[in-house]
Amino acid sequence: MIRRPPRSTLFPYTTLFRSAEATSIEVRAKFNDYSGKGEYGTKKGASCFSPVINIMRHPLWGRNQETYGEDPYLSGELARAFVHGLQGNHDRFIRTNAGCKHFSAHSGPENIPVSRLSFDAKVSDRDWRLTFLPQFKRCVEAGTYNIMCSYNRINGVPACANKKLLTDILRHEWGFKGYVISDQDAVLNIWKVHHYLPDAPITAAESIKAGCNLELCTSDPNNTYMQIPTAVSQGFIDNQTLIDALRPLFYTRMRLGEFDPAENNPYAGLKPDDVVQSEEIGRAHV
């Protein structure tokens, strides 16, 4: 039994877990409905770009209300609850895949004195390791299949082209097996806003080699990863590196059950009508 003073509150793991569980049931039901009709596109998939687990540091950042606050430990524990709620507990399939963001040291400012799209976070290794990384490590330990790299630079290197962050720490130290996706247009910004690299083919190659598996971009047909063929033809990246970058994407799709008969996947039968009748939705509304 937990005793607490009147008018106080907790940060309950169970409540957040149930909220994420209810969300994932709806997401999966809509995905099943869309894919059953052959409809694929934006906001019709089973991959969730959530939770936001950045640490509140700058009062003018426009997304402070989405975070879990200033405590890396608390943020990590609540991220664990959210990941478990979204993905489910089946030993083979996941209901949806979680996506912890924005990796890393991305906590403002919004646009004063510099835009969040071009901000260079000057972070000591101690502060990075103790403040900005622990909650993401906890997210990986919870089993998330997606990490989203952020707009900003970290000590001069854009997050989505940062090998130390995306490969050395995320994969080698923490054992992450999922895929890394950029924030929307973050890869484009590497060469157009940060001016860190000279053009799209080189940026595509360097981002993939650093560990960014997938570019999230606008509908512009000239987005950066569309220049991968040029990067290959000019020798900036080889085919084996591209194959290795694709493996986590298809692994996630396999865990979502996209290549299995529907009768093998307990989540494949969820339909929109099931959402309003589900016990999990009812509990989340209480």
PEUR-V340742 format. One line per field, one symbol per residue. psi: psi as a letter, one per 40 degrees, with the letter a starting at -180 (. if undefined). A space follows every 50 residues. Layout:
psi=???
This chain:
psi=hhhiiieiiighddddddddddddddddddddddddefhiahfeaehhgi ihfihhdheeheedeeieaehdddddddddddddddeafiediidihigh ihhifgfiideheiieeehhhhhidddddddedddddddddeeiehhhii diihfehhdefgdddddddddddefheaihiiihedddddddddfdidid ddddddddddehdhhhiaehefideeeddddddeediidddddddddddd dddddefdeiideeheeeehiddddeeidddddde.
